[in-house]
Amino acid sequence: MNRRPVILALVFAFFLAAIGIYAAWPRHADLRRFEPADIARLETAMWRDYYEKRYVALFCHLYELSRTQFGFSPLDSVRIALAAAQAAKAFQPTRSREAANAALPALVSYYRLLASATPGGFDAREAARLELDWWQARREAVSPWQYGVTVARVAAITYGKPADDPSLLISGIGRAEAMAYRDARGQAMTDPDWSEIECWLRRAYRSLKAAVAGG
């Protein structure tokens, strides 16, 4: 009997099992561990992926963010990236608040996964509802200062902070202003414009980090 195929099959099965264990093994994920410069770089890349409809690249950047900035396992990072990418893809072609609700189930899944990386968890459905609310508000000529407050409310729910925390408000409005900067340029965006957005986001995430670290 030729034992070589059997041995190779066993080695291959062991290799697959090892990969599966590595991917699924629980990690101590923590939404507070992010670095402002790194998350700003990744979010800038994700915005660009979204507007250029590069969904595979969007998934990859979402995966990288979950793994490197929050410490999720590879398996959970895939689940988070899939949920977020599905929400973005479902929302992008919609033109009304009613139609935009197609993105809500994926957003709820996304926030439920994130909630596992906070000390006490949070209301994933409420966070998802507010997230979708400011996505739609951007399309309705609402000022960035207004929907920036909603961005801050999502962060307040996620991190268990008061909604009127000054650093949270600065962060939320700062992110909204970066979005407004992009919206004003539309299809005329250039590489220097994306660099400018990354600078805005870096400042916003420094404020978020201060809010998360405080108290």
N, C-alpha and C positions, 0 to 999 in steps of 0.2 A: 504493500500500500504506500502510495506517495504521500508523505506527511507534509510536504512543503505547502500545498494549497491550504491545508487545514491550519497550519501555523500562521500563514499570511492572513487568513480570514480572522483568526483569533487576534492577531496584532492589530488588524484594521478595526475590529469591533472594540478592542481596548482603547484604541486611539479615539474613536467616535465617542465612547463613553466618557473618556477624559475631557474631551471638548465640551460635552453636554454638562458634566459636573462643573467645569470651570464657568460656563456661561450662566448656569442657574444657581450657583452657590450664592447664598445671601451675602450682601455687602451692607456696611453701615452707611447708607446714603443719608445725606444731610443737605437740605436746600440752602443752608446758611454758609456753606463752605466755599462758595464761588469767589473767583477773582474778577474784579470789575473790568480790567483790561481784556482778559480772555473772553469773558461773556459778551463784552461789547463787540469784539472781533467776530465771534461766532454769530451773534444776532445780526450784524451787518451782512455777513455772508448769507444768512437765511433770508433776509429781506430781498437780497439780490436774486437768490434762487427763486423765490416766490414770484417776483415780478417778471422774471425771465422764463418762468414755467419750467424750471429745471427740478423736477420733483425728486429724482434720484439723488441729486446733490443736496436738496433740502433735507431728505431723510438722513443722509450721511452727516450733515452738520448737526441735526437734531440729536442723532446718536452720540456724536462726539461731545455735545454739550452735556447730555445726561451722564455720560461716563466720566468725563474729565472734570466737570464743574460741580456735579452733585454726588458723584460716587455710586451711581446705580450699577447693578450687575449688568453684564452684557445682554442677558435675556430681557431684563426689565428695560434697559436702554432701547432695545429694539421695539418693545411694546410701546414705550413712550413716544419714540420717533414715529412709529406707524400711526398712532392716534393723532398726534399733532399734524403730521403731513396729510392725513385723511381729512381732518377738520379744515385745513387750509385749502385743499383741493375742492372740497364740497362747497366752501364759501365763495371761492373766487368767481364762479360764473353767475352767482345770484345777483338779483337787482332789487330785492325788496326785503323787508324785515321778515316777512312770512317765509319767503324762500330761503333766507339765510338760516332758518332753524334746522335746515338739513345738516348743518355743521355741529349742532348741539350735542348729539350722542357721542361723537368722537371727542369733543371737548370735555364732556363729563368723564369719559374714560381716561383722558389725559390727566385731568386734575385728581382723579381717584388714585392714579399711580403716584403722582407727586405727593399726595397727602401722606403716603407711607413714609416719607422722608422728613416729617415734622414731628416734634415731640407729642403733640396732642391731636394731630390730624386736623381737618377742617371740612367745611361744607363744600364738597366738590361741585355739586349742582349749582350752588349760588355763585361760586367762582367762575364756573363755565358760562353761566348766564350773563354775568357782568363782562366777561371777556368778549363774548359775542356782541354785547351791547356796544362796546366801544369800537369794535371792528366795523359795525354798521354805522355808527355815528360819524366815522371818518368820511363816509360816502354821502352824508347828509348836510354838508357845509357847516357842521358843528365846529366851533373853534377848538384848537388843540388845548387851550386852557380848560375848556369844559370836559372834553373826553379824557384829558390827562388826569382829572380828578377820579374818573372811573378806573383808569389804569392803576392809580394809587390805591383805590378800594380793593381791587383784586389782590394787590400785594399785601394789603392789610389783612385780608382773610387768610391768605397763604401763610403769612408769617406770624399771625396772631398779634398784630399791632393795632393801635388806635388808628382809625381812618384819617384823623386830622393830624397825625404825626408830621411835623414840618419837613423832615428829611424824606418821608414817603411821598409827600406832595411834590417836593422838588424833583424827586426821581420820576414820578408819574408824568408830571408836566414836561419834564426834560425829554422823556421818551416820545411824548406826543409831539413836541416841537420838532424833533428829528423826523418823525413821520410826516409832519406838515412840510418840512423842507423837501423831502422826497416827492410828496404829492404835487408840490408847486412846480417841480421840474419835469415830472412825468417821463415821457420817452426820451427826453433830452439829458438824462442822467449821464455823468461822466465819471471816470475813475476818481478824480479829485473830489467830486460830489460825494461819492461813497466814503472817501476818507474823512470828509467833514462830518458825515453822519456817524461814523465810528467814534469821532471825538465827542460828539454830543452824547452818544450812548455811554461812553466811558465816564463822563461826568455824572450822568443819570445813575449809573450803577454804583458809583462811589457813594452817592447819597443813599441809595438803597442799602448798601453795606453798612453805612453809619446807622441807619434806622434799625437794621436787624441786630447790630451789635449793641445798640443802646438798650438799657433797661433789661 
